[in-house]
Amino acid sequence: MGPIKLSWYHFLIPIVFLLFSPVMLLSFRPHVFPYVVAVPADEPSLLSPVSPVFSRAPYFAVYDFKHNTAIFVANRFVNTTHEAGLHVARLLVRERVGVVIAKNVGPEPFEHLMRRGVKVFGGLANNVQEALTKYNSGQLTESGGPTGFSKTFTVK
C-alpha cells in the first residue's frame, strides 16, 4: 500500500468549517436583552390600551429601558390563519426582546418565548405606559405558564 495523496481541498474543507461554524451556530439563536420589553398595543402610542390578545395585537410597543427609546412594530401576522402566535414570538425574538408583558399568551408562543430566554409577565394595566411603569417598579408577576388559548391546543 502506497502513501495517501492529499489534495488541496482536503485541507480547505476543515479550515472553512472551523472558520464558519461559530457564525452558523450564533445565527440560530439570537441574543435577547432583559432591558428590552414588548407590550401588545392597540395603537402605535405609549398611551394606547394594552391589547387583550397577544398574537392578534395590531402593534407591539418595544421599549428599551437602557436607552429610553420606544419603537412600535406593526404585527403583520394579525390576519394569519395558521400559527400566528409562533410567528409573533419569532418576530419579537428577532427584535431582541427579553421581556413580554401581556394579558393572554397562548401555549405555543409561550413555550417558544421561554425556550429563547424571554420572560413573560402578566398583569393588569390600562395602557402601555402604565404596564412599563409597573414592570420597572416590580409590581408585575412572571407568568408560570400560558394564560391564553390556542386553536390547536386541546384540553383533555
N, C-alpha and C positions, 0 to 999 in steps of 0.2 A: 504494500500500500504506500503510495507516494504522499508527498506533503499536500496539504489543503491549500488551494489557491483562493485568496480572498480578493474580492473586487472592491471598488470604491464605495458602492452602495452598502456593503456590509459594515462600513464604518459610519456612513452618513445616517442611516436609519436610527441607530441608538442615540446619536447626537441630537437629531431632530426631536426624537421622543423625549429626551431629557430636557431639552430647551422649552418645548411647548406643553408638556403635560401639566406643569403648575398653572399655566394660564387657562387651560381647559378645565382643571379642577376648580379654580376660583370662579370661573364664569357660571358654573352650575348653581352656586349658592351665593346670591348677592348679600352684601352686608346690610344689616338693618341698624338703625341708630335709635337708642332708647329716648332721645330727646325730640324725635320727630313723631308727632301724634296726628292721627287721622280721625275725623269725625264725619259721619254721613250727614249731608245737609240737603235741605230742600231748594236752597238758592245759593248762589256764589257770594255769600256775605257772612261775616262773623256773627251778625245779628239774626241770621237765618235760623228757623226752628231745626232742631235735630230730627233727622228723618227717622220714622219709626221702623223702617226696614233697612237692612244692611246692603244687600246685593241689588236692590232696585232703587236705591237713592240716586237722585239725579246728579248730585255733586258730592265730592269729598273735600272737606277743608283739611289741608295738610299744613300743620303748624310746626315750625321749627323753634323750639324753646331756646336753643343755643344762639341763634341769630335773630330771634324775634321777628320772623317773617312768616307770612301765610300765603299759600297758593291754593287755588281751587281747581281740582281736577274733575273734568266732566266724565261722568260714568257712561262710557259708550256701550255698556252691556245691559242697560236698563230694559231694553226690549228683546234681549236674547231669550230664546225659548229653552235652551239647554245649558245647565251648569253655570248660571250667571254668578253664583257665589264664588266658585273657584276662579273664574276669570277676574272678578273684582279683587279677590285675595292676591292673585298674582300681580295685578296692576299695582296694588298698594306695596307689595314687596319690592317691585321694581322702582317705586318712588322712595325706597329706603325707610319706610315707616316702621317704627319699632313698637308703637302702641296704637291700638284701635279703641276708641270709645264709641260704643254702640248699644242701642236698646235690645235689639234682636239680631243674633248671628246664628245662622244655621249650622248643622253638624259638619258639612263638608268644608265650608270656608273656615270654620273654627279650627278644625283639625289641620288644615293647610297652614293657617297662620301660626299655630302652635309649633308645628314642625319646623317652621322657618325662624322661630325665636321671637315672634311678635306676640306681645302680651295683649289680651283683650280685657277691657274694663267695661263694666255696666254701671248704670246709674241714671237717675232722672235729672234732666236739665231742660230748661226752656229753650235755650238757644246754644249755638256752637261756642260762643264766648264764655257762657256760664259753665259748659262742660269742660272747657280747657282750664278755667279757673279752679273748678272743683278738683280736677286731676292734679293740677300743680300744687294745691294745698293738701292733697292726700285724703280727700273726702270720698273718693270713688273706690269701690272694691273690685279686685280682679275676679273675673268670671272663672268658675271652676269647670265649666262645660258650656255647650251650646245653649243658647236661650231662645233660639228661633226654631223654625221648622223648615223642611225641605220636601219637595215633591217626590224625591227618590228615597227619602228616609221613611221607613215604615216601623211602627211600634207594634211589637208582638205581645 
